[in-house]
Amino acid sequence: MDKSITRTFRSPLLDELERGTSNLIEGESTLRRALGRLWQVINDRKDGDGDVVVPKREEGDDSEELDDREKRIARAPDLTPPIHKLFLYSGGGEHFGSNASQHGNLDKAVVALRELQEDTREYTERLLEIREGLGEVRAHRNGVWEMVRLRAIDELQESAATI
C-alpha cells in the first residue's frame, strides 16, 4: 500500500521507452525505404540515351554515309552506368571539376551512402533488441507486481481475520 512502491511498479517510464524505441525504428524504416528507392532509381533508370535512332538513308546521300565501324558504334547501346548519367556533368568547366574528380567524389558519396545503409540496418537491429528487452522487463515487472499484490492481499486478509 506504500505510494512509492506503487509508483515504482506503475511508472510510465517503460511505456515511454517503448514508444520512443518504436518511433526510432519507424524513422529508420523511412530512411531505409528512401535509400532503397534511391538504389532502385539508380539501377533501373531508363532515359532513352541508349536508344539510338538511325536515320533512314536517302538514296543519293552517299557523302554523309557512315562506314561500317561508325554504324556499329551508332547502334551500340550506351553502357554508361545510370548513376553516372544522373550525377556526373560531362560538359566540363571549372565549376564542376574534372571528370576524374567528379568520379572520385561520386564514388566517395556512394560509399558513404552504403555505409549509412549498413549503419541504419545495424541500428534498427539494436533498437529491436532494446524493444524486446523492454517487453521482457515489463513482463517481469508485471509478474513481480502481481506477486506483491497477492502477498499484500493475503496480509490484509490475515490482519482482518485477527481483528
C-alpha positions in Angstrom: 0.0 0.0 0.0 3.1 2.3 0.1 2.8 5.0 -2.6 6.5 4.8 -3.5 6.2 1.1 -4.3 3.0 1.7 -6.3 4.7 4.4 -8.3 7.7 2.2 -8.9 5.6 -0.6 -10.4 3.1 1.7 -12.2 5.7 4.1 -13.6 5.0 5.3 -17.2 8.8 5.1 -18.0 8.6 1.7 -19.8 5.7 2.9 -21.9 7.6 6.0 -22.9 10.7 4.0 -23.6 8.8 1.5 -25.8 7.0 4.4 -27.6 10.4 6.2 -28.2 12.0 3.0 -29.4 9.1 2.3 -31.8 9.3 5.9 -33.1 13.1 5.5 -33.7 12.5 2.2 -35.6 9.8 3.8 -37.7 12.1 6.7 -38.5 14.8 4.3 -39.5 12.4 2.4 -41.8 11.6 5.6 -43.6 15.3 6.2 -44.2 15.8 2.6 -45.3 12.9 2.9 -47.8 14.3 6.2 -49.1 17.7 4.6 -49.7 16.2 1.5 -51.3 14.2 3.8 -53.6 17.5 5.7 -54.5 19.2 2.5 -55.4 16.2 1.3 -57.4 16.2 4.6 -59.4 19.9 4.5 -60.0 19.8 0.9 -61.2 16.6 1.0 -63.2 17.0 4.4 -64.9 16.0 4.4 -68.5 16.2 7.7 -70.1 16.4 6.8 -73.8 20.0 7.9 -74.1 21.0 4.4 -75.1 18.3 4.2 -77.8 20.0 5.4 -80.9 17.7 6.3 -83.8 19.4 5.6 -87.1 18.1 7.9 -89.7 16.6 6.5 -92.9 19.2 6.6 -95.7 18.4 8.7 -98.7 19.3 7.1 -102.0 21.5 9.9 -103.3 23.1 10.8 -100.0 26.5 9.0 -100.2 28.5 11.9 -98.9 27.2 11.6 -95.4 27.3 7.8 -95.3 28.9 6.2 -92.2 31.4 3.5 -92.7 30.6 0.1 -91.1 32.5 0.8 -87.8 30.7 4.1 -87.3 27.4 2.5 -88.0 28.1 -0.2 -85.4 29.1 2.4 -82.8 26.0 4.4 -83.6 23.8 1.4 -83.0 25.6 0.2 -79.8 23.8 0.8 -76.6 25.1 3.3 -74.2 26.9 1.4 -71.4 27.4 4.4 -69.2 26.2 3.4 -65.7 22.9 5.1 -64.8 24.5 6.7 -61.7 27.0 8.5 -63.9 24.2 9.8 -66.1 22.4 11.1 -63.1 25.2 12.7 -61.1 28.1 13.5 -63.4 28.3 16.6 -65.6 30.4 15.9 -68.8 30.2 19.5 -70.1 33.4 20.4 -68.4 34.0 23.8 -66.8 35.9 24.6 -63.6 32.7 24.8 -61.5 32.0 21.1 -61.8 35.6 19.9 -61.8 37.3 17.4 -64.0 35.7 14.1 -64.8 38.2 12.3 -62.6 37.4 14.5 -59.6 33.6 14.1 -60.3 34.1 10.3 -60.4 36.1 10.3 -57.2 33.5 12.5 -55.4 30.7 10.3 -56.7 32.4 7.1 -55.6 33.0 8.6 -52.1 29.4 9.7 -51.8 28.1 6.2 -52.9 30.4 4.5 -50.4 29.1 6.9 -47.6 25.5 6.1 -48.6 26.2 2.3 -48.5 27.9 2.7 -45.0 24.9 4.7 -43.9 22.6 2.0 -45.1 24.6 -0.7 -43.2 24.7 1.5 -40.1 20.9 2.0 -40.3 20.4 -1.8 -40.6 22.6 -2.4 -37.5 21.0 0.5 -35.6 17.5 -0.9 -36.3 18.5 -4.4 -35.2 19.8 -2.9 -31.9 16.6 -0.9 -31.4 14.5 -4.1 -32.0 16.7 -5.9 -29.4 16.1 -3.0 -27.0 12.3 -3.1 -27.6 12.3 -6.9 -26.9 14.3 -6.3 -23.7 11.8 -3.7 -22.6 9.0 -6.1 -23.2 10.7 -8.7 -21.1 11.3 -6.2 -18.3 7.6 -5.2 -18.5 6.6 -8.9 -18.2 8.9 -9.4 -15.2 7.8 -6.2 -13.5 4.1 -7.2 -14.0 4.9 -10.7 -12.6 6.6 -9.1 -9.5 3.8 -6.6 -9.1 1.2 -9.4 -9.2 3.1 -11.3 -6.6 3.4 -8.2 -4.4 -0.3 -7.5 -4.7 -1.3 -11.1 -3.9 1.0 -11.1 -0.8 -0.5 -7.7 0.3 -4.0 -9.1 -0.1 -3.0 -12.2 1.9 -1.5 -10.0 4.7 -4.6 -7.8 4.7 -6.8 -10.8 5.0 -4.7 -12.3 7.8 -4.8 -9.0 9.7 -8.6 -8.6 9.2 -9.1 -12.2 10.4 -7.1 -11.5 13.6 -9.2 -8.4 14.5 
